[in-house]
Amino acid sequence: MSANQISITVRGIKPAPWGNNEWNWRKAIADVARENYKEEFSSSLKFSVNIVFYLLKPTLDKSDLDNLAKPVLDTLFLPNNPQVKDIALTGSLFKIDDNRVFKLSLEKLLVSTNQEEGAEINVSWEE
């Protein structure tokens, strides 16, 4: 991993793009991010985000990638107008508006057990 990259792995919890389970999912992402990274980042950086979602068949078949990505981005970055019930679940890693994400790559992969569900998130940046 380069100096300008962060990797976050959250496994054993179903990625949830909407509904009440979204808050458990977002809390899991925030907890891993805060536990592993404490850096401060410039608001002039350009970010690239690569997310691989690991999903059981029922979730894989009914979840749109754009809907899966939004809770991840809104948790790691600080959205301009957060509409969340717990503001502590925004900007958990970057106290920077998510409009600084210039590249977003998304993928869904099938897994066979609950323990494999989750996501691998790689964030890189440049000036």
Backbone as a ProteinNet text record, in pm:
[ID]
protein_1_A
[PRIMARY]
MSANQISITVRGIKPAPWGNNEWNWRKAIADVARENYKEEFSSSLKFSVNIVFYLLKPTLDKSDLDNLAKPVLDTLFLPNNPQVKDIALTGSLFKIDDNRVFKLSLEKLLVSTNQEEGAEINVSWEE
[TERTIARY]
84.9	0	89.6	57.2	136.6	103.9	185.9	165.9	35.6	-13.8	-136.4	-255	-265.9	-376.1	-416.1	-543.9	-599.7	-688.1	-676.9	-761.7	-842.7	-970.4	-1062.5	-1136.7	-1135.8	-1209.4	-1312.4	-1436.7	-1546.1	-1610.9	-1604.1	-1661.6	-1750	-1841.2	-1930.5	-2054.8	-2078.2	-2198.2	-2246.9	-2376.3	-2435.6	-2434	-2378.6	-2389.6	-2537	-2576.2	-2716.9	-2732.6	-2792.3	-2806.7	-2924.5	-3014.8	-3133	-3193.3	-3283.7	-3357.6	-3279.7	-3336.9	-3276.6	-3140.4	-3115.6	-2986.3	-2873.6	-2909.2	-2806.4	-2722.6	-2781.1	-2708.8	-2609.5	-2642.4	-2545.5	-2428.6	-2458.5	-2355.8	-2264.8	-2323.8	-2244.7	-2160.8	-2215.2	-2138.6	-2019.1	-2036.7	-1925.7	-1813.8	-1849.9	-1750.3	-1678.9	-1755.2	-1697.2	-1603.2	-1642.8	-1559.6	-1425.3	-1426.3	-1301	-1213.7	-1274.4	-1198.6	-1132.6	-1208.1	-1155	-1052.6	-1070.1	-978	-840.7	-838.9	-714.2	-645.8	-717.8	-659.8	-695.4	-595.5	-615.6	-557.1	-531	-465.6	-559.6	-500.9	-573.5	-544	-641.3	-625.9	-661.9	-589.8	-615.3	-744	-819.5	-944	-920.8	-794.4	-765.1	-730.6	-728.7	-693.7	-802.4	-760.1	-852.3	-848	-966.2	-974.6	-1025.7	-973.7	-1024.7	-1069.6	-1188.1	-1243.6	-1278.2	-1230.1	-1259.3	-1326.6	-1448.5	-1522.3	-1563.8	-1530.8	-1579	-1674.3	-1798.9	-1900.6	-1909.5	-1911.3	-1925.2	-2065.1	-2147.1	-2289.4	-2340.1	-2433.4	-2506.2	-2601.7	-2644	-2725.3	-2848.1	-2929.7	-3049.4	-3014.4	-2909.8	-2869.6	-2805.4	-2724.3	-2659.1	-2762.2	-2869.8	-2971.2	-3058	-3073.4	-3166.4	-3100.4	-2967.6	-2900	-2831	-2861	-2793	-2660.6	-2557.9	-2426.5	-2426.3	-2497.4	-2497.4	-2560.3	-2662.8	-2725.4	-2634.4	-2555.8	-2460.5	-2347.4	-2305.7	-2191.4	-2223.4	-2343.9	-2376.9	-2353.5	-2399.9	-2372	-2222.3	-2145.2	-2000.3	-1936.9	-1967.7	-1910.9	-1956.9	-2084.6	-2138.2	-2087.9	-2035.2	-1975.5	-1829.3	-1755.3	-1612.6	-1586	-1665.9	-1649.5	-1758.8	-1745.6	-1842.5	-1930.5	-2049.9	-2135.3	-2176	-2198.8	-2232.4	-2357	-2459.2	-2585.2	-2627.1	-2562.9	-2593.3	-2736.9	-2803.7	-2940.7	-2940.6	-2887.2	-2870.9	-2925.9	-2963	-3013.9	-2900.9	-2777.5	-2662.4	-2548.4	-2527.4	-2425.6	-2285	-2265.5	-2135.1	-2096.9	-2193.2	-2164	-2126.3	-2095.8	-2047.3	-1905.4	-1825.5	-1690.3	-1604.2	-1625.6	-1552.1	-1404.1	-1367.8	-1228	-1178.1	-1257.9	-1218.5	-1318	-1271.8	-1357.8	-1362.2	-1387.9	-1384.1	-1509.7	-1569.8	-1690	-1661.7	-1759.4	-1742	-1742.7	-1759.7	-1744.6	-1598.3	-1505.9	-1363.2	-1330.1	-1430.7	-1410.8	-1422.8	-1311.6	-1306.4	-1315	-1294.1	-1303.7	-1365.8	-1463.9	-1533.6	-1546.1	-1493.7	-1499.6	-1574.1	-1675	-1761.5	-1772.2	-1785.2	-1799.1	-1877.9	-1959.9	-2032.5	-1980.7	-1954.4	-1912.8	-1999	-2027.9	-2110	-2025.5	-2080.6	-2018.8	-2122.6	-2076.7	-2168.8	-2199	-2129.9	-2157.5	-2172.7	-2242.8	-2259.9	-2126.1	-2031.2	-1900.8	-1822.4	-1852.7	-1782.8	-1845.7	-1970.8	-2038.1	-1962.1	-1971.5	-1906.7	-1851.3	-1737.3	-1676.8	-1528.7	-1456.2	-1318	-1319.1	-1268.2	-1271.7	-1129.5	-1088.9	-957.3	-975	-911.8	-918.7	-776.1	-754.4	-623.9	-644.8	-537.4	-550.3	-423.1	-441.8	-330.2	-365.9	-263	-284.5	-355.8
-117.2	0	123.7	220.8	342.9	435.3	540.2	636.8	714.1	723.3	798.6	706.3	603.6	509.2	452.7	432	370.8	254.7	143.4	27.6	-4.9	-27.2	-60.2	-187	-284.6	-408	-425.9	-442.3	-467.3	-597.8	-699.1	-829.6	-877.9	-968.2	-1026.2	-942.5	-842.4	-760.1	-729	-739	-718.2	-570.4	-537.2	-399.6	-363.8	-250.1	-211.7	-73.6	-65.2	64.1	147.3	90.9	165.7	96.5	166.6	107.7	110.3	48.2	51.1	-15.6	-117.6	-185.7	-97.6	9	100	155.7	184	247.9	152.5	23.3	-76.1	-88.1	-88.5	-97.1	25.1	142.6	265.6	272.6	227.5	227.1	132.8	17.9	-77.1	-14.8	55.1	122.5	230.9	314.7	423.6	369.7	262.3	205.2	157.1	86	36.5	153.4	252.1	367.8	442	470.3	546.4	467.7	336.7	251.5	245.7	253.1	231.3	357	468.6	588.5	712.3	796.9	919	1041.5	1033.1	1141	1258	1372.8	1490.7	1504.9	1547.7	1556.3	1694.9	1739.8	1869.8	1865.4	1973.7	1979.4	2002.3	2014.8	2033.8	1901.9	1792.3	1663.4	1613.7	1534.4	1463.8	1316.2	1260	1122.8	1028.2	906.5	794.6	687.9	632.6	532.7	407.9	295.3	165.5	80.4	33.2	-46.8	-178.8	-288.7	-420.7	-466.7	-491.2	-539.4	-690.3	-757.9	-902.5	-931.6	-996.3	-1008.6	-1151.3	-1188.9	-1313.5	-1296	-1404.5	-1400.9	-1309.9	-1318.1	-1231.7	-1082	-1042.9	-902.1	-863.5	-951.7	-926	-899.5	-978	-966.9	-841.8	-787	-675.4	-540.9	-536.6	-412.1	-347.3	-220	-141.9	-91.2	-92.1	-47.3	97.5	185.3	325.4	340.6	260.9	266.2	207.4	106	49.2	147.3	224.3	314.4	435.1	487.3	611.9	605.6	503.8	500.4	494	427.1	418.6	556.5	625.2	758.2	857.4	853.5	946.6	917.6	798.5	765.5	809.1	779.4	811.9	960.6	1024	1166.3	1245.4	1374.3	1463.9	1523.2	1469.2	1522.4	1666.5	1742.3	1883.6	1906.5	1824.7	1841.1	1705.1	1660.9	1526.4	1515.2	1411.4	1384.4	1249	1249	1125.1	1142.9	1031.5	1040.6	1048.9	1014.4	1023.2	1090.8	1219.8	1297.6	1242.5	1167.2	1107	1002.2	959.3	859.8	924.4	1052	1117	1166.8	1170.5	1221.9	1143.5	1012.7	932.3	922	941.9	933.6	1065	1125.8	1250.1	1359.9	1465.1	1579.8	1671.9	1610.5	1676.4	1635.3	1728.4	1701	1590.5	1502.7	1393.2	1440.1	1570.2	1620.4	1618.9	1586.6	1574.5	1435.1	1346.7	1216	1236.3	1215.9	1237.7	1107.3	995	865.7	766.5	690.8	593	464.2	356	225.2	130.3	60.7	-25	-164	-263.5	-401.6	-480	-575.8	-667.6	-807.7	-882.9	-1021.6	-1109.9	-1228.3	-1325	-1398.2	-1411.3	-1492.4	-1591.6	-1690.7	-1796.3	-1798.7	-1716.3	-1716.9	-1573.9	-1562.2	-1431.3	-1371.4	-1455.3	-1406.1	-1340.6	-1377	-1318.7	-1187.7	-1162.8	-1040.2	-917.9	-810	-685.5	-611.5	-545.2	-465.6	-445.2	-427.8	-381.1	-245	-146.4	-7.6	43.5	90.1	149.7	292.9	383	525.3	573	637.9	697.4	844.8	921.6	1065.6	1122.7	1240.2	1317.5	1464.7	1546.9	1693	1741
0	0	0	-82.9	-92.2	24.6	37.9	145.7	128.3	5.5	-22.4	-45.5	36	20.2	155.3	171.6	291.7	248.2	320	293.9	418.4	398.1	507.1	466.9	554.8	530.2	641.2	600.6	694.3	649.1	732.8	699	812.8	778.4	877.3	902.8	818.5	828.4	687.7	668.2	535.5	496.7	380.9	331.9	313.5	368.4	366.9	305.5	187.9	123.1	172.2	247.1	291.3	412.6	480.2	591.2	721.7	822.2	955.2	961.5	881.4	882.7	831.1	758.2	707.4	821.5	936.9	1046.9	1109.8	1119.5	1168.2	1072	943.8	839.3	846	853.1	857.8	985.3	1097.6	1222.1	1211.1	1148.7	1131.1	1047.8	941.1	856.7	937	1006	1085.2	1192.7	1260.4	1366.5	1312.4	1200	1141.9	1095.8	1031.8	983.6	1099.6	1203.3	1317.4	1396.9	1402.5	1477.6	1410.9	1279.5	1206	1154.4	1146.4	1085.9	1166.7	1189	1267.5	1197	1069.3	995.4	969.4	944.5	896.5	747.5	670.1	526	475.5	375.2	313.4	231.8	235.8	159.5	10.7	-30.7	-173	-243.1	-171.1	-229.9	-324.4	-422.2	-510.8	-471.6	-446.2	-398.1	-506.1	-501.2	-580.2	-481.1	-504.8	-413.2	-492.7	-444.5	-504.1	-396.4	-426.3	-329	-393.5	-325.7	-365	-255.5	-293.8	-200.9	-212	-98.9	-93	-39.6	-122.6	-93.1	-110.6	-23.4	-42.5	-160.2	-220.2	-342.1	-332	-225.3	-221.5	-225.3	-154.1	-153.2	-285.8	-340.5	-469	-578	-578	-682.8	-670.4	-549.1	-533.8	-505.7	-495.9	-459.3	-578.7	-600	-703.4	-647.6	-730	-685.6	-635.7	-705.3	-662.6	-524.1	-494.5	-362.5	-254.6	-289.4	-194.3	-163.5	-264	-247.4	-159.8	-169.3	-99.3	51.5	123.6	267.9	300.6	215.8	239	224.8	115.2	91.9	198.7	233.1	332.1	472.7	495.6	624.9	630	525.7	525.5	505.2	421.4	391.6	461.7	460	522.2	412.8	393.3	287.4	317.4	213.1	224.2	308.1	288.9	360.6	416.3	526.6	575.9	624.9	579.2	621.9	690.5	811.3	886.2	1027	1087.5	1224.6	1326.3	1287.3	1377	1302.5	1328.1	1257.6	1282.9	1390.6	1419.2	1315	1234.2	1130.3	997.1	996.8	875.7	899.8	794.5	806.1	901.9	912.5	1009.3	976.2	851.9	811.5	753.8	668.9	602.2	638.2	701.9	734.3	612.2	498.6	368.4	293.2	221.8	143.7	42	24.7	-70.9	-216.3	-240.6	-377.2	-420.6	-328.6	-361.2	-414.8	-425.5	-488.7	-638.9	-709.2	-853.2	-932.2	-864.7	-932.9	-835.9	-885.9	-804.4	-884.1	-828.5	-891.9	-798.4	-852	-771.5	-832.2	-743.9	-789.4	-685.4	-732.2	-644.3	-671.8	-563.8	-577.3	-488.2	-536.2	-464.1	-359.8	-238.2	-133.2	-83	-7.5	33.8	182.8	262.7	407	460.3	572.4	637.5	679.4	719	763.5	650.3	526.4	411.2	363.6	403.2	359.5	408.1	331.5	372.1	253.5	276.6	169.9	195.7	87.5	91.2	24.9	96.2	50.3	43.8	-72.4	-90.4	-134	-60.3	-90.7	-114.2	-227.3	-255	-288.2	-283.9	-307.1	-365.5	-424.9	-481.6	-470.4	-482	-475.6	-599.6
[MASK]
+++++++++++++++++++++++++++++++++++++++++++++++++++++++++++++++++++++++++++++++++++++++++++++++++++++++++++++++++++++++++++++++

